[in-house]
């Protein structure tokens, strides 16, 4: 287990493989365990970096409230620690918003972005209610209950479920609630035109609630390619093979 000392907090991280680096960002409550299939497969070609956001999984509690800027700064410190100047940044769901924040605030540290079922803002009632409910449960300390439902929804085998559930339960309720809350506040849609990195957008054909967010990114990002695959929202685990193939092709095309 590798821990990066951030002063009042410690960041759990894992590095596997050699070559062009890719750093992965998980959504609230879930952890780097969400990217098990990406670590296993993509590390054969690339340097794969995963980490648990502060207050999630094996990373320790953060006295500083969880914001996207804080997460991006932690990522920068992790890359500095690893001696990596530039990387591809890949985020799943809410983690996709952090990809955009990274490209906006640390443009010189990124080769490009990969957004999986992500968004630049949350403005529809369905997703607002889902995030509000999750935040409410986290604030109530119901992490075990929340972890059960979200880990089950993102699992395709009993082994994956057990691992994701056990890791999610280790998180701190206050920090998890802060991450959910910030996802409701964040909006970078009007800044998308200033991002000139190549960005791969991957969405599930059945994930219709997120198609509107895919369209926003496709229309406003200056250099992007949109791929729709046969799945719902939980692509990293349930369509891992196709996602890994798309990521590989995207990076090899750029390099």
DOZA-160996 format. One record per residue: x, y, z of N, C-alpha, C, O in turn. Coordinates in steps of 0.1 Angstrom, whole numbers, padded with zeros to 4 digits. Layout:
N
     nX     nY     nZ    caX    caY    caZ     cX     cY     cZ     oX     oY     oZ
      X      Y      Z      X      Y      Z      X      Y      Z      X      Y      Z
...
This chain:
255
     nX     nY     nZ    caX    caY    caZ     cX     cY     cZ     oX     oY     oZ
   0008  -0012   0000   0000   0000   0000   0009   0012   0000   0018   0014   0008
   0007   0022  -0009   0014   0034  -0010   0006   0046  -0006  -0006   0047  -0010
   0012   0054   0003   0005   0066   0008   0013   0078   0006   0025   0078   0008
   0007   0089   0000   0014   0101  -0002   0009   0111   0010  -0003   0113   0012
   0019   0116   0017   0016   0125   0028   0013   0139   0023   0021   0145   0016
   0001   0143   0026  -0004   0157   0022  -0004   0166   0034  -0010   0177   0033
   0002   0163   0044   0002   0171   0056  -0008   0166   0066  -0006   0157   0074
  -0020   0172   0066  -0031   0168   0075  -0039   0156   0069  -0048   0151   0076
  -0035   0151   0058  -0042   0139   0052  -0032   0131   0044  -0021   0136   0041
  -0036   0119   0041  -0027   0110   0033  -0035   0104   0022  -0047   0100   0023
  -0029   0103   0010  -0036   0098  -0002  -0031   0084  -0006  -0019   0082  -0008
  -0040   0075  -0006  -0037   0061  -0010  -0036   0061  -0026  -0045   0066  -0032
  -0026   0055  -0031  -0024   0054  -0046  -0018   0041  -0050  -0011   0034  -0042
  -0019   0038  -0063  -0013   0026  -0068  -0008   0029  -0082  -0015   0036  -0090
   0003   0024  -0086   0009   0026  -0099   0013   0012  -0105   0019   0004  -0098
   0008   0010  -0117   0012  -0003  -0123   0015  -0001  -0138   0007   0006  -0145
   0025  -0008  -0143   0028  -0007  -0157   0038   0004  -0161   0043   0012  -0152
   0042   0004  -0174   0051   0014  -0179   0046   0020  -0191   0037   0015  -0198
   0051   0032  -0195   0047   0038  -0207   0040   0051  -0205   0041   0058  -0194
   0031   0055  -0214   0023   0068  -0213   0014   0067  -0201   0007   0057  -0199
   0015   0077  -0192   0006   0076  -0179  -0008   0079  -0182  -0012   0088  -0190
  -0017   0073  -0174  -0031   0076  -0173  -0035   0076  -0158  -0032   0066  -0151
  -0041   0086  -0154  -0046   0087  -0140  -0061   0086  -0140  -0067   0094  -0147
  -0067   0078  -0131  -0081   0076  -0131  -0087   0082  -0118  -0081   0082  -0108
  -0099   0087  -0120  -0107   0095  -0110  -0120   0088  -0107  -0128   0087  -0117
  -0123   0084  -0095  -0136   0078  -0092  -0146   0088  -0087  -0143   0099  -0083
  -0159   0084  -0088  -0170   0093  -0083  -0171   0091  -0067  -0164   0084  -0061
  -0180   0099  -0061  -0182   0099  -0047  -0185   0085  -0042  -0192   0077  -0048
  -0181   0082  -0030  -0183   0069  -0022  -0174   0058  -0028  -0167   0051  -0020
  -0174   0056  -0041  -0166   0045  -0047  -0151   0049  -0046  -0148   0060  -0042
  -0143   0040  -0049  -0128   0041  -0047  -0121   0037  -0060  -0127   0034  -0070
  -0108   0037  -0059  -0100   0032  -0070  -0103   0018  -0074  -0099   0013  -0084
  -0109   0010  -0065  -0113  -0004  -0068  -0123  -0004  -0080  -0124  -0015  -0086
  -0129   0007  -0083  -0138   0008  -0095  -0130   0005  -0108  -0137   0001  -0118
  -0117   0007  -0108  -0109   0006  -0120  -0101  -0007  -0121  -0090  -0007  -0127
  -0105  -0017  -0114  -0098  -0030  -0114  -0095  -0035  -0128  -0084  -0039  -0131
  -0105  -0035  -0137  -0103  -0040  -0150  -0094  -0031  -0159  -0087  -0036  -0167
  -0094  -0018  -0156  -0085  -0009  -0163  -0071  -0011  -0159  -0061  -0011  -0167
  -0069  -0013  -0146  -0055  -0015  -0141  -0050  -0028  -0146  -0038  -0029  -0151
  -0058  -0039  -0146  -0053  -0052  -0151  -0049  -0052  -0166  -0039  -0058  -0170
  -0058  -0046  -0174  -0056  -0046  -0188  -0047  -0035  -0194  -0037  -0038  -0201
  -0050  -0023  -0190  -0043  -0012  -0196  -0028  -0010  -0191  -0020  -0005  -0198
  -0025  -0016  -0179  -0011  -0016  -0174  -0002  -0024  -0183   0010  -0023  -0181
  -0007  -0032  -0192   0001  -0040  -0201   0008  -0031  -0212   0018  -0034  -0218
   0001  -0019  -0214   0006  -0009  -0224   0010   0004  -0218   0019   0011  -0224
   0004   0008  -0207   0005   0021  -0202   0009   0021  -0187   0008   0010  -0180
   0013   0033  -0182   0015   0034  -0167   0002   0039  -0161  -0003   0050  -0164
  -0005   0030  -0154  -0018   0032  -0149  -0017   0037  -0134  -0012   0030  -0126
  -0023   0049  -0131  -0023   0054  -0118  -0037   0055  -0113  -0045   0061  -0119
  -0040   0049  -0101  -0053   0051  -0094  -0050   0056  -0080  -0040   0054  -0075
  -0060   0063  -0075  -0059   0068  -0061  -0073   0069  -0055  -0083   0070  -0062
  -0073   0069  -0042  -0086   0072  -0035  -0086   0087  -0031  -0077   0091  -0024
  -0097   0094  -0035  -0098   0108  -0031  -0098   0109  -0016  -0103   0099  -0009
  -0094   0120  -0010  -0094   0122   0004  -0107   0118   0010  -0118   0121   0005
  -0107   0111   0022  -0119   0107   0029  -0126   0095   0022  -0137   0091   0026
  -0120   0089   0012  -0126   0078   0005  -0116   0066   0006  -0104   0067   0005
  -0122   0054   0008  -0114   0042   0008  -0103   0042   0018  -0105   0044   0030
  -0090   0041   0013  -0079   0040   0022  -0072   0053   0024  -0062   0054   0031
  -0077   0064   0017  -0072   0077   0020  -0078   0083   0033  -0089   0080   0036
  -0070   0091   0040  -0075   0095   0053  -0085   0107   0052  -0086   0114   0042
  -0091   0110   0063  -0101   0121   0064  -0094   0135   0061  -0082   0137   0064
  -0102   0143   0055  -0097   0157   0051  -0104   0167   0059  -0117   0168   0059
  -0097   0175   0067  -0103   0186   0074  -0107   0197   0064  -0117   0205   0066
  -0100   0198   0053  -0104   0208   0043  -0115   0202   0034  -0114   0190   0030
  -0126   0209   0032  -0137   0204   0025  -0133   0199   0011  -0125   0205   0004
  -0140   0188   0006  -0137   0182  -0007  -0143   0191  -0018  -0155   0193  -0018
  -0134   0196  -0026  -0138   0204  -0038  -0130   0198  -0050  -0121   0191  -0048
  -0134   0201  -0062  -0127   0197  -0074  -0113   0203  -0074  -0104   0196  -0079
  -0112   0215  -0070  -0099   0222  -0070  -0089   0214  -0061  -0078   0213  -0064
  -0095   0211  -0049  -0086   0203  -0039  -0082   0190  -0045  -0070   0186  -0044
  -0091   0183  -0052  -0088   0170  -0058  -0077   0171  -0069  -0068   0164  -0070
  -0079   0182  -0077  -0069   0184  -0088  -0055   0188  -0082  -0045   0183  -0087
  -0055   0195  -0071  -0042   0199  -0065  -0036   0186  -0059  -0024   0185  -0060
  -0044   0177  -0054  -0038   0165  -0048  -0033   0156  -0060  -0022   0150  -0058
  -0040   0156  -0071  -0035   0149  -0083  -0021   0155  -0088  -0012   0147  -0091
  -0020   0168  -0088  -0008   0174  -0092   0003   0170  -0082   0014   0167  -0087
   0001   0170  -0069   0011   0166  -0059   0015   0151  -0061   0027   0148  -0060
   0005   0143  -0065   0008   0129  -0067   0017   0127  -0080   0026   0120  -0079
   0013   0134  -0090   0022   0134  -0102   0036   0139  -0100   0045   0133  -0105
   0037   0150  -0092   0050   0155  -0089   0058   0144  -0081   0070   0142  -0083
   0051   0138  -0071   0058   0128  -0063   0063   0116  -0072   0073   0110  -0069
   0055   0113  -0082   0059   0102  -0091   0068   0106  -0102   0073   0098  -0110
   0071   0119  -0103   0080   0124  -0113   0074   0124  -0127   0081   0122  -0137
   0061   0126  -0128   0054   0126  -0141   0050   0140  -0144   0042   0147  -0136
   0054   0145  -0155   0051   0159  -0159   0037   0160  -0166   0030   0169  -0164
   0034   0150  -0175   0022   0150  -0182   0015   0136  -0182   0022   0126  -0182
   0002   0137  -0182  -0006   0124  -0182  -0019   0126  -0189  -0024   0137  -0191
  -0025   0115  -0193  -0039   0114  -0197  -0047   0114  -0184  -0043   0107  -0174
  -0059   0120  -0184  -0067   0121  -0172  -0081   0114  -0175  -0087   0119  -0184
  -0084   0104  -0168  -0097   0096  -0171  -0106   0097  -0159  -0102   0093  -0148
  -0118   0101  -0160  -0128   0102  -0149  -0141   0095  -0153  -0146   0096  -0164
  -0146   0088  -0143  -0159   0081  -0145  -0170   0089  -0137  -0168   0092  -0125
  -0181   0091  -0144  -0193   0098  -0138  -0189   0111  -0133  -0184   0120  -0140
  -0191   0114  -0120  -0186   0127  -0114  -0172   0129  -0116  -0167   0141  -0117
  -0164   0119  -0117  -0150   0120  -0119  -0147   0127  -0133  -0136   0132  -0135
  -0156   0126  -0142  -0155   0132  -0155  -0154   0148  -0153  -0148   0154  -0161
  -0162   0153  -0144  -0161   0167  -0141  -0147   0171  -0136  -0143   0182  -0140
  -0141   0163  -0129  -0128   0166  -0124  -0117   0165  -0135  -0108   0173  -0135
  -0120   0157  -0145  -0111   0157  -0157  -0112   0171  -0163  -0102   0177  -0167
  -0124   0176  -0165  -0125   0190  -0171  -0119   0200  -0162  -0112   0209  -0167
  -0120   0200  -0149  -0114   0209  -0140  -0098   0208  -0141  -0091   0218  -0140
  -0093   0196  -0143  -0079   0194  -0144  -0074   0200  -0157  -0064   0207  -0157
  -0081   0198  -0168  -0077   0204  -0181  -0078   0219  -0181  -0070   0226  -0188
  -0088   0225  -0173  -0089   0239  -0172  -0078   0245  -0164  -0073   0256  -0167
  -0075   0239  -0152  -0066   0245  -0143  -0052   0241  -0143  -0043   0248  -0139
  -0049   0229  -0150  -0036   0224  -0151  -0033   0219  -0166  -0029   0208  -0168
  -0036   0228  -0175  -0035   0224  -0189  -0021   0219  -0193  -0020   0210  -0202
  -0010   0224  -0187   0003   0220  -0191   0007   0206  -0185   0017   0200  -0189
  -0002   0200  -0177   0001   0187  -0171  -0007   0176  -0178  -0006   0164  -0173
  -0014   0179  -0188  -0023   0169  -0194  -0020   0167  -0209  -0018   0177  -0216
  -0019   0155  -0214  -0019   0152  -0228  -0033   0153  -0234  -0035   0157  -0245
  -0043   0149  -0226  -0057   0149  -0230  -0066   0143  -0219  -0061   0139  -0209
  -0079   0142  -0222  -0088   0137  -0212  -0097   0126  -0218  -0099   0124  -0230
  -0102   0117  -0208  -0111   0107  -0212  -0122   0108  -0202  -0120   0106  -0190
  -0134   0110  -0207  -0146   0112  -0198  -0156   0100  -0201  -0160   0098  -0212
  -0159   0093  -0190  -0167   0081  -0191  -0180   0084  -0183  -0180   0085  -0171
  -0191   0086  -0190  -0204   0088  -0184  -0203   0101  -0175  -0209   0101  -0164
  -0197   0111  -0180  -0195   0123  -0172  -0203   0135  -0176  -0211   0134  -0186
  -0200   0147  -0170  -0208   0159  -0172  -0200   0171  -0168  -0191   0170  -0160
  -0204   0183  -0174  -0198   0195  -0170  -0206   0203  -0160  -0201   0213  -0154
  -0218   0198  -0158  -0227   0204  -0148  -0238   0194  -0146  -0240   0185  -0154
  -0246   0195  -0135  -0258   0187  -0133  -0270   0197  -0133  -0271   0206  -0124
  -0279   0195  -0142  -0290   0204  -0143  -0304   0197  -0144  -0314   0204  -0144
  -0304   0184  -0146  -0317   0177  -0147  -0322   0172  -0134  -0314   0169  -0125
  -0335   0172  -0132  -0341   0169  -0119  -0338   0155  -0115  -0336   0152  -0103
  -0337   0145  -0125  -0335   0131  -0121  -0322   0129  -0114  -0321   0123  -0104
  -0311   0135  -0120  -0298   0133  -0115  -0296   0142  -0102  -0289   0138  -0093
  -0302   0153  -0102  -0301   0162  -0090  -0307   0154  -0078  -0302   0154  -0067
  -0319   0147  -0080  -0325   0140  -0069  -0316   0128  -0065  -0315   0126  -0053
  -0310   0121  -0074  -0302   0110  -0071  -0290   0114  -0062  -0286   0108  -0052
  -0283   0125  -0066  -0272   0130  -0059  -0276   0136  -0045  -0269   0134  -0035
  -0288   0143  -0045  -0293   0148  -0032  -0296   0137  -0023  -0292   0138  -0011
  -0301   0126  -0027  -0304   0115  -0018  -0292   0109  -0013  -0291   0105  -0001
  -0282   0107  -0022  -0269   0101  -0018  -0262   0110  -0007  -0257   0105   0003
  -0262   0123  -0010  -0257   0133   0000  -0264   0132   0013  -0257   0132   0024
  -0277   0131   0013  -0285   0130   0025  -0281   0118   0033  -0280   0118   0045
  -0280   0106   0026  -0276   0094   0033  -0262   0095   0039  -0260   0090   0050
  -0253   0101   0031  -0239   0102   0036  -0239   0111   0049  -0232   0108   0059
  -0247   0122   0048  -0248   0131   0060  -0253   0124   0072  -0250   0128   0083
  -0262   0115   0070  -0268   0107   0081  -0259   0096   0086  -0263   0089   0095
  -0248   0094   0079  -0238   0084   0083  -0242   0070   0078  -0236   0060   0083
  -0251   0069   0068  -0255   0056   0063  -0246   0051   0052  -0251   0048   0041
  -0233   0051   0055  -0223   0047   0044  -0225   0033   0040  -0223   0029   0029
  -0227   0024   0050  -0229   0010   0047  -0240   0007   0037  -0239   0000   0028
  -0251   0014   0040  -0263   0012   0031  -0260   0018   0018  -0264   0011   0007
  -0254   0030   0017  -0251   0036   0004  -0241   0028  -0004  -0243   0026  -0016
  -0231   0023   0003  -0221   0015  -0003  -0227   0002  -0009  -0222  -0003  -0020
  -0236  -0004  -0002  -0243  -0016  -0006  -0249  -0014  -0020  -0247  -0022  -0029
  -0258  -0004  -0021  -0265  -0001  -0033  -0256   0003  -0045  -0258  -0002  -0056
  -0247   0012  -0042  -0238   0017  -0053  -0228   0006  -0058  -0226   0005  -0070
  -0223  -0001  -0049  -0213  -0012  -0052  -0220  -0023  -0060  -0215  -0028  -0070
  -0232  -0026  -0056  -0240  -0036  -0063  -0243  -0032  -0078  -0242  -0039  -0087
  -0247  -0019  -0079  -0250  -0014  -0092  -0238  -0013  -0102  -0240  -0013  -0114
  -0226  -0012  -0096  -0214  -0011  -0104  -0207  -0024  -0106  -0196  -0025  -0111
  -0213  -0035  -0101  -0206  -0048  -0101  -0211  -0057  -0112  -0223  -0057  -0115
  -0202  -0066  -0117  -0206  -0076  -0126  -0203  -0090  -0121  -0206  -0100  -0128
  -0196  -0091  -0110  -0193  -0104  -0104  -0193  -0102  -0089  -0193  -0091  -0084
  -0195  -0113  -0082  -0195  -0113  -0067  -0182  -0108  -0062  -0182  -0101  -0052
  -0171  -0112  -0068  -0158  -0107  -0064  -0156  -0092  -0064  -0151  -0086  -0055
  -0160  -0087  -0076  -0160  -0072  -0078  -0168  -0065  -0067  -0164  -0055  -0061
  -0181  -0070  -0065  -0190  -0064  -0056  -0183  -0064  -0042  -0183  -0054  -0035
  -0178  -0075  -0037  -0173  -0076  -0024  -0161  -0067  -0022  -0161  -0060  -0012
  -0152  -0066  -0032  -0141  -0057  -0031  -0145  -0042  -0031  -0141  -0034  -0022
  -0154  -0038  -0040  -0159  -0025  -0041  -0166  -0021  -0028  -0165  -0010  -0023
  -0175  -0030  -0023  -0182  -0027  -0011  -0173  -0025   0001  -0175  -0016   0009
  -0164  -0034   0003  -0155  -0033   0014  -0147  -0020   0014  -0145  -0014   0024
  -0142  -0016   0002  -0134  -0004   0001  -0143   0008   0003  -0138   0018   0010
  -0155   0008  -0002  -0164   0020  -0001  -0167   0022   0014  -0168   0034   0018
  -0169   0012   0021  -0173   0013   0035  -0162   0020   0044  -0165   0025   0055
  -0150   0020   0039  -0139   0026   0047  -0140   0041   0046  -0133   0048   0054
  -0148   0047   0037  -0148   0061   0035  -0154   0069   0047  -0161   0063   0055
  -0151   0082   0048  -0156   0091   0058  -0169   0097   0053  -0169   0103   0042
  -0179   0096   0061  -0192   0101   0057  -0192   0116   0054  -0198   0121   0044
  -0185   0124   0062  -0185   0139   0060  -0178   0142   0047  -0184   0150   0039
  -0167   0136   0044  -0160   0139   0031  -0168   0134   0019  -0168   0141   0009
  -0174   0123   0020  -0182   0117   0009  -0194   0127   0006  -0197   0130  -0005
  -0200   0132   0017  -0212   0141   0015  -0207   0154   0009  -0214   0160   0000
  -0195   0158   0012  -0189   0171   0006  -0187   0169  -0009  -0189   0178  -0017
  -0182   0157  -0013  -0180   0154  -0027  -0193   0154  -0035  -0194   0160  -0045
  -0203   0147  -0029  -0216   0148  -0035  -0221   0162  -0037  -0226   0166  -0047
  -0220   0170  -0026  -0225   0183  -0026  -0219   0192  -0036  -0225   0200  -0043
  -0205   0191  -0038  -0198   0199  -0047  -0202   0196  -0061  -0202   0204  -0070
  -0206   0183  -0064  -0210   0179  -0077  -0223   0186  -0081  -0225   0188  -0093
  -0231   0190  -0072  -0243   0197  -0075  -0240   0212  -0078  -0248   0218  -0085
  -0230   0217  -0072  -0226   0231  -0074  -0218   0234  -0087  -0219   0244  -0092
  -0210   0224  -0091  -0200   0226  -0101  -0206   0228  -0115  -0216   0222  -0118
  -0201   0238  -0122  -0206   0241  -0136  -0194   0248  -0143  -0191   0259  -0140
  -0189   0240  -0153  -0178   0246  -0161  -0182   0247  -0176  -0174   0248  -0185
  -0195   0245  -0179  -0200   0245  -0193  -0195   0257  -0201  -0191   0255  -0212
  -0196   0269  -0195  -0193   0281  -0202  -0178   0282  -0205  -0173   0291  -0212
  -0170   0273  -0199  -0155   0274  -0201  -0150   0263  -0210  -0138   0262  -0213
  -0159   0254  -0215  -0155   0243  -0223  -0148   0247  -0235  -0139   0240  -0240
  -0152   0258  -0241  -0145   0262  -0254  -0131   0266  -0252  -0123   0267  -0262
  -0126   0268  -0240  -0112   0271  -0237  -0103   0259  -0236  -0091   0260  -0235
  -0109   0247  -0236  -0102   0235  -0235  -0098   0230  -0249  -0107   0228  -0258
  -0085   0229  -0252  -0081   0225  -0266  -0074   0211  -0266  -0069   0207  -0276
  -0074   0204  -0255  -0068   0191  -0254  -0078   0181  -0262  -0090   0184  -0262
  -0072   0170  -0267  -0081   0160  -0273  -0088   0153  -0261  -0082   0150  -0251
  -0101   0151  -0263  -0109   0144  -0252  -0117   0133  -0258  -0125   0135  -0268
  -0117   0121  -0252  -0125   0110  -0256  -0137   0110  -0247  -0136   0110  -0235
  -0149   0109  -0253  -0162   0109  -0246  -0168   0095  -0248  -0170   0091  -0259
  -0170   0088  -0237  -0176   0074  -0238  -0189   0074  -0229  -0188   0076  -0217
  -0200   0070  -0236  -0213   0069  -0229  -0220   0056  -0233  -0217   0051  -0243
  -0229   0052  -0224  -0237   0040  -0227  -0249   0044  -0235  -0256   0054  -0232
  -0252   0036  -0245  -0264   0038  -0253  -0277   0038  -0245  -0287   0045  -0248
  -0277   0030  -0234  -0289   0029  -0225  -0289   0039  -0214  -0299   0040  -0207
  -0279   0047  -0213  -0278   0057  -0203  -0283   0070  -0207  -0276   0080  -0208
  -0296   0070  -0211  -0303   0082  -0217  -0303   0094  -0209  -0303   0105  -0214
  -0303   0093  -0196  -0303   0105  -0187  -0290   0113  -0189  -0289   0124  -0185
  -0279   0106  -0194  -0266   0113  -0196  -0264   0117  -0210  -0253   0123  -0213
  -0272   0114  -0219  -0270   0117  -0233  -0270   0133  -0235  -0262   0138  -0244
  -0278   0140  -0228  -0278   0155  -0229  -0264   0160  -0225  -0259   0170  -0230
  -0258   0154  -0215  -0244   0159  -0211  -0234   0155  -0221  -0224   0163  -0223
  -0235   0144  -0228  -0226   0140  -0238  -0227   0150  -0250  -0217   0154  -0256
  -0239   0155  -0253  -0241   0164  -0264  -0235   0178  -0261  -0229   0184  -0269
  -0236   0182  -0248  -0230   0195  -0244  -0215   0194  -0246  -0209   0203  -0252
  -0209   0183  -0242  -0194   0182  -0243  -0190   0181  -0258  -0180   0187  -0262
  -0198   0173  -0265  -0194   0171  -0279  -0195   0185  -0287  -0187   0187  -0296
  -0205   0193  -0284  -0207   0205  -0291  -0197   0216  -0287  -0194   0225  -0295
  -0193   0216  -0274  -0185   0227  -0269  -0170   0225  -0268  -0162   0234  -0268
  -0166   0212  -0267  -0152   0209  -0266  -0146   0210  -0281  -0152   0204  -0290
  -0135   0217  -0282  -0130   0219  -0296  -0124   0207  -0303  -0124   0206  -0315
  -0119   0197  -0295  -0113   0185  -0300  -0118   0173  -0292  -0112   0170  -0282
  -0127   0166  -0298  -0133   0155  -0291  -0138   0144  -0300  -0141   0147  -0312
  -0140   0132  -0295  -0146   0122  -0302  -0156   0115  -0293  -0152   0111  -0282
  -0168   0113  -0297  -0178   0106  -0289  -0180   0092  -0293  -0182   0089  -0305
  -0180   0083  -0283  -0183   0069  -0286  -0194   0064  -0277  -0194   0066  -0265
  -0204   0058  -0283  -0215   0052  -0276  -0214   0037  -0276  -0212   0031  -0287
  -0215   0031  -0265  -0213   0016  -0264  -0226   0010  -0258  -0233   0017  -0251
  -0227  -0003  -0260  -0239  -0010  -0255  -0239  -0012  -0240  -0235  -0023  -0236
  -0243  -0002  -0232  -0243  -0004  -0218  -0251   0008  -0212  -0255   0017  -0219
  -0253   0007  -0199  -0259   0018  -0192  -0248   0028  -0187  -0240   0032  -0195
  -0248   0031  -0174  -0239   0041  -0169  -0226   0035  -0164  -0215   0042  -0165
  -0226   0023  -0159  -0215   0017  -0152  -0205   0010  -0162  -0202  -0002  -0161
  -0199   0018  -0170  -0190   0013  -0181  -0177   0007  -0176  -0173  -0003  -0182
  -0170   0013  -0167  -0157   0007  -0163  -0157  -0007  -0159  -0147  -0014  -0161
  -0168  -0012  -0153  -0169  -0026  -0148  -0177  -0034  -0158  -0173  -0046  -0161
  -0188  -0029  -0163  -0197  -0037  -0171  -0194  -0037  -0186  -0199  -0046  -0193
  -0186  -0028  -0191  -0181  -0028  -0205  -0166  -0026  -0205  -0161  -0018  -0213
  -0159  -0032  -0196  -0145  -0029  -0194  -0137  -0032  -0207  -0128  -0024  -0211
  -0140  -0043  -0214  -0132  -0047  -0225  -0133  -0036  -0236  -0123  -0032  -0242
  -0145  -0031  -0239  -0147  -0021  -0249  -0141  -0008  -0245  -0135  -0001  -0253
  -0143  -0004  -0233  -0137   0008  -0228  -0122   0008  -0229  -0116   0018  -0234
  -0116  -0003  -0225  -0102  -0004  -0225  -0097  -0003  -0240  -0086   0003  -0242
  -0104  -0009  -0249  -0100  -0008  -0263  -0101   0006  -0268  -0092   0011  -0275
  -0112   0013  -0265  -0113   0027  -0269  -0102   0036  -0263  -0097   0045  -0270
  -0099   0034  -0251  -0088   0042  -0244  -0075   0039  -0251  -0067   0049  -0254
  -0072   0027  -0254  -0060   0023  -0260  -0059   0029  -0274  -0048   0035  -0278
  -0069   0028  -0282  -0069   0034  -0296  -0068   0049  -0295  -0061   0055  -0303
  -0074   0056  -0286  -0074   0070  -0284  -0060   0075  -0281  -0055   0084  -0287
  -0053   0069  -0271  -0040   0073  -0268  -0030   0070  -0278  -0021   0078  -0281
  -0031   0058  -0284  -0021   0055  -0295  -0023   0064  -0307  -0013   0066  -0314
  -0035   0069  -0310  -0037   0078  -0321  -0030   0091  -0318  -0025   0098  -0327
  -0030   0096  -0305  -0024   0108  -0302  -0009   0107  -0301  -0002   0117  -0304
  -0003   0095  -0298   0011   0093  -0297   0016   0084  -0308   0028   0081  -0310
